[in-house]
């Protein structure tokens, strides 16, 4: 399982993160170009706002799994952290609660992907388009579901490792974000 997780992490770092970064950089450049075009030349393209909006969202969607892996998402942990300091049994109970929350989140992500697939097919079938009619909607909806599916896969690994940790086994730990930054 650790080898599969290493491959998954490498895919996230080498492919997903770079694709998301390229989307975000590209959208920033398109937005800057449109600002110059609008104020220097007095015109802009109708599709530009949709392109920037939907491609930025796609970059964010693809980054969901990486954020999940590093726990860089919104967490409400005040109660759990307060209970955790009581002692070793409380820490184990907190880990069990975190595991249950992770399982519930995983099941929710799977449900969203499952019930979202017909939405993508419907958008494709009916030719649903963005507001400017410049882009079909289904690729963006598919990217959202792909981001959720990747997040669910990350959660599956986290569930496995959390179970192993509760059983007293050594598990791979993610380095904090600041430790991953180059000097």
C-alpha positions as CSV (number, residue, x, y, z in Angstrom):
1,X,0.0,0.0,0.0
2,X,2.9,2.4,0.7
3,X,4.2,1.9,-2.8
4,X,0.8,2.7,-4.3
5,X,0.7,5.8,-2.1
6,X,4.2,6.8,-3.2
7,X,3.0,6.5,-6.8
8,X,-0.1,8.5,-6.1
9,X,1.9,11.3,-4.3
10,X,4.3,11.4,-7.2
11,X,1.4,11.8,-9.7
12,X,-0.1,14.5,-7.5
13,X,3.2,16.4,-7.3
14,X,4.4,15.8,-10.8
15,X,1.2,16.0,-12.8
16,X,-1.8,17.4,-10.9
17,X,0.1,20.3,-9.2
18,X,1.7,21.3,-12.5
19,X,-1.5,21.2,-14.5
20,X,-3.3,23.2,-11.9
21,X,-0.4,25.7,-11.8
22,X,-0.4,26.0,-15.6
23,X,-4.1,26.6,-15.6
24,X,-3.8,29.3,-12.9
25,X,-0.9,31.0,-14.6
26,X,-2.6,30.9,-18.0
27,X,-5.7,32.4,-16.7
28,X,-3.8,35.2,-15.0
29,X,-2.1,36.0,-18.3
30,X,-5.4,35.9,-20.2
31,X,-7.0,38.2,-17.5
32,X,-4.0,40.7,-17.8
33,X,-4.2,40.6,-21.6
34,X,-7.9,41.4,-21.4
35,X,-7.3,44.3,-19.1
36,X,-4.8,45.8,-21.5
37,X,-7.0,45.1,-24.5
38,X,-10.1,46.6,-22.8
39,X,-8.4,49.8,-21.5
40,X,-5.8,50.4,-24.2
41,X,-7.8,49.4,-27.3
42,X,-11.4,49.6,-26.0
43,X,-12.5,46.1,-26.8
44,X,-12.5,42.6,-25.2
45,X,-13.7,39.2,-26.0
46,X,-17.0,38.0,-24.5
47,X,-15.6,34.5,-23.8
48,X,-12.6,35.8,-21.9
49,X,-14.5,36.1,-18.5
50,X,-15.8,32.6,-18.8
51,X,-12.4,31.3,-19.8
52,X,-10.7,32.8,-16.8
53,X,-13.5,31.8,-14.4
54,X,-13.9,28.2,-15.5
55,X,-10.2,27.5,-16.0
56,X,-9.3,28.9,-12.6
57,X,-12.0,26.7,-11.1
58,X,-10.7,23.7,-13.0
59,X,-7.2,24.4,-11.5
60,X,-8.7,24.6,-8.0
61,X,-10.7,21.4,-8.6
62,X,-7.6,19.5,-9.6
63,X,-5.8,20.7,-6.5
64,X,-8.4,19.3,-4.1
65,X,-6.6,16.0,-3.6
66,X,-3.3,17.7,-2.9
67,X,-4.9,20.0,-0.4
68,X,-6.5,16.9,1.2
69,X,-3.2,15.1,1.4
70,X,-1.5,18.0,3.2
71,X,-4.5,18.8,5.4
72,X,-4.5,22.3,3.9
73,X,-8.3,22.6,4.0
74,X,-10.8,24.0,6.4
75,X,-10.8,21.9,9.6
76,X,-12.7,22.5,12.8
77,X,-10.5,20.9,15.4
78,X,-10.8,23.0,18.5
79,X,-12.7,20.4,20.5
80,X,-10.5,17.5,19.3
81,X,-7.3,19.4,20.1
82,X,-8.6,20.2,23.6
83,X,-9.6,16.6,24.3
84,X,-6.4,15.3,22.9
85,X,-4.2,16.8,25.7
86,X,-6.0,14.8,28.4
87,X,-3.9,11.7,27.8
88,X,-3.0,8.7,25.6
89,X,-6.5,7.2,25.7
90,X,-8.1,10.5,24.7
91,X,-5.6,10.8,21.8
92,X,-6.6,7.4,20.6
93,X,-10.3,8.4,20.9
94,X,-9.6,11.6,18.9
95,X,-7.9,9.6,16.2
96,X,-10.9,7.3,16.1
97,X,-13.2,10.3,15.7
98,X,-11.0,11.7,12.9
99,X,-11.2,8.3,11.2
100,X,-15.0,8.3,11.3
101,X,-15.1,11.8,9.9
102,X,-12.7,10.8,7.2
103,X,-14.8,7.8,6.3
104,X,-17.9,9.9,6.2
105,X,-16.1,12.5,4.0
106,X,-14.9,9.7,1.7
107,X,-18.5,8.3,1.3
108,X,-19.8,11.8,0.6
109,X,-17.2,12.3,-2.1
110,X,-18.0,9.0,-3.7
111,X,-21.7,9.9,-3.6
112,X,-21.0,13.3,-5.3
113,X,-19.0,11.6,-8.0
114,X,-21.6,8.9,-8.5
115,X,-24.6,11.3,-8.8
116,X,-22.6,13.9,-10.7
117,X,-21.8,11.5,-13.6
118,X,-25.3,11.8,-15.0
119,X,-25.0,15.6,-14.8
120,X,-21.9,15.5,-17.0
121,X,-23.6,13.2,-19.5
122,X,-26.6,15.4,-19.5
123,X,-24.6,18.6,-20.1
124,X,-22.8,16.8,-22.9
125,X,-26.0,15.4,-24.4
126,X,-27.9,18.8,-24.4
127,X,-24.8,20.9,-25.3
128,X,-25.0,23.1,-22.2
129,X,-22.6,26.0,-22.6
130,X,-21.1,28.7,-20.4
131,X,-22.8,32.1,-20.1
132,X,-20.9,33.6,-23.1
133,X,-21.7,30.4,-25.1
134,X,-18.0,30.2,-25.7
135,X,-17.4,26.9,-24.0
136,X,-19.3,23.7,-23.4
137,X,-19.9,23.1,-19.7
138,X,-19.3,19.3,-19.5
139,X,-15.5,19.5,-19.4
140,X,-15.6,21.8,-16.4
141,X,-18.2,19.6,-14.7
142,X,-16.1,16.5,-15.5
143,X,-13.0,18.3,-14.0
144,X,-15.0,19.0,-10.9
145,X,-15.9,15.3,-10.5
146,X,-12.3,14.2,-11.4
147,X,-11.1,16.5,-8.6
148,X,-13.6,15.0,-6.2
149,X,-12.6,11.5,-7.3
150,X,-8.9,12.3,-6.8
151,X,-9.8,13.7,-3.4
152,X,-11.7,10.5,-2.5
153,X,-8.7,8.4,-3.5
154,X,-6.5,10.5,-1.3
155,X,-9.0,10.0,1.5
156,X,-8.9,6.2,0.9
157,X,-5.2,6.2,1.5
158,X,-5.6,8.3,4.6
159,X,-8.3,6.0,5.9
160,X,-6.0,3.0,5.4
161,X,-3.0,4.7,7.1
162,X,-5.2,6.0,10.0
163,X,-6.4,2.5,10.6
164,X,-2.9,1.2,10.6
165,X,-1.8,4.0,13.0
166,X,-4.6,3.0,15.4
167,X,-3.3,-0.5,15.2
168,X,0.1,0.7,16.4
169,X,1.8,0.3,13.0
170,X,4.2,2.9,11.5
171,X,2.7,4.9,8.6
172,X,4.1,7.5,6.2
173,X,3.6,11.0,7.5
174,X,3.3,14.1,5.3
175,X,5.9,16.8,5.9
176,X,4.4,20.2,6.9
177,X,4.1,22.6,4.1
178,X,7.0,24.9,5.3
179,X,9.3,21.9,5.5
180,X,8.7,21.1,1.8
181,X,9.7,24.6,0.7
182,X,13.1,24.9,-1.0
183,X,15.7,27.2,0.6
